[in-house]
Amino acid sequence: MGEIMIRNIFAIIAGVFAGVVLIGMLEMAGHSVFPPPEGVDVKDPEALKTLMKDIPFMAKFIVTLAWGIGSFVAAIIAIKIAQDKAWPGWVAVGLLWLAGIFTLFQLPHPWWMVATGVAFPLAAGYAATRLFAKR
């Protein structure tokens, strides 16, 4: 495998890793501002379904915002490591986007959360490639 391909693969892995870490940190920050009610077992799927109905709008919005911010940073990192090529950034965003879609199917989410969970990462990828990739 050539040096350029190895660099591109590393760029994607580094972007996804950074995106996942950042998303996790932002979600944890959101959970500290909007903690689940006492006694709720967040590992119980049924409890989570109920919780999704009861948690405030901003707690949910922070999650989808984190997906967008994490995708933006993932794309920038992948683009920069790949020497300003857009496609590794899009691959990193695509992998995070698929993870978000998977998450949306795990529990019932409000329609607006599905819409923003789908749109924010894609908009972030577009913005990152427009701002940081060579044209």
N, C-alpha and C positions, 0 to 999 in steps of 0.2 A: 504494500500500500504506500502511496506517495506521501511525501511530507505535507502537501497541501490538504489531502484528504484527512490525514491524522489531525491536522490543525482544525479542520472544519468539524470533525467528530468531537474533538475536545471542546471546541467552542460551544457546540450544542449541549454537551454534558455540563459544562461550567455554567452556561446560561440557565438551564433547567434547575441545577442545584441551587444557584443563587436565588432564582425565582421561588423555589419551594421554601427555602429558608426565610426569605423576606415575607412571603405570604403567611407562613407559620407565625412569624414574629408579630405581624400586623394583626392577625386573627387573635393571638394571645393578648395583645394590647386591648383589642376590642372586648375580649372576654373579661379582662380585668375591670374595664369600665362598666360593662353590662354582664355581671356574673350570672350564671344560672341560679334559680332559686335553691334555697337550702333543701337538701334531701333528694334532689333530682340526680338519678344515676345516668350520666351522659354516655355510658356504654350500653344502655338499654334502648334498643330501637323504638320501642313503644313510647318510652319516656321522651325520647327526642322528637317524635312526631307531635306530642302534646306541647313540648317546649317550643317548637317552631311556630305554633299558633300564638304562644303567649309572650315571646320575647319582643322587645320594642323594635320599631322600624330601623332605628340607627344601628342596632346590633347586627341586623341582617345586612344593612347597607354597607357597613364596614367590611363585611366578608366579601361582597362582590367588588368593592373598591380595592381591597387587598389583592384580589385576583387580577385586576387591571394593573395595579402598580407593580406587582410581582412579574407580570408578563412584560411590562415595559422595560424593567430592569433586566430581565432575562434576555430580551431581544438585544438590548444595548450591549450587554456583555458578550453575547454570541457574535454580534456584528463586529465588535472591536477585535475580539480574538481571531476571527476569520478575516481580518484585515479589510474591514468595511464592506463585506459582501452581505447582501440582504437575506439570502435564503437560509443560512444557519439561524438567523434571528427568527425567521418565520417557523422553522422547524421547532425551535425551543418554545415559541408561543403556542404552536399547534399542540405540542405535548402537554403543556399546562392547560390549554383550553380543553383538551380531551379529559384531563383529570377533573376539571371543573364540571364538565358535562356528566361524568360518572358520579360525582358528588350530588349533582342536582337530581339524579335518578334514585339516589339512596333514600331520600326522605321527600315528603311532599313539601314543595316550596311555593311561596306566592308567585303569581305570574310575573310580577315586576322583577323579582329576584332571578327568575329564569332568564328573562330578557336581558337584564344587566349582566348576569353571569355569562351569558353568551356574547354580548356585545362588547363589554369592557376589555377583555383580553384581546379581541380582534382589533379594536380601535387603538389599543396600546401598541400592538404589533405594527400597525400602519404608521402610527406617529413615530415610533422608534426607527423604522426603516426610512421614513421620509427625512428624519432629522440626522441620522447617523450613518446610513449606508451610502456608498458611492452610487451615483446615477449614471 
